[in-house]
Amino acid sequence: MESKVKDRLLRLPEVLARTGISRSTLYENMKAGRFPKQQKPTPRCSGWRESDIEAVINGEWDGGTNEVE
């Protein structure tokens, strides 16, 4: 049986540190579809899926959108 590992959500400071880009570049790329959009599991919390950020870093992100489950 295959178990599904849940992604953890990374907050903005960690995403910026991992990617090495500025906040304005991140949001610009998000708007242009070159960076994953934030997930909002609750009204007061938002972040990016760790697997999406790792895919961006590794050059493997294909522009797909994955909703938080």
Secondary structure, 3 states (H helix, E strand, C coil): CCCCCCCCEECHHHHHHHHCCCHHHHHHHHHHCCCCCCEEEECCEEEEEHHHHHHHHCCCCCCCCCCCC
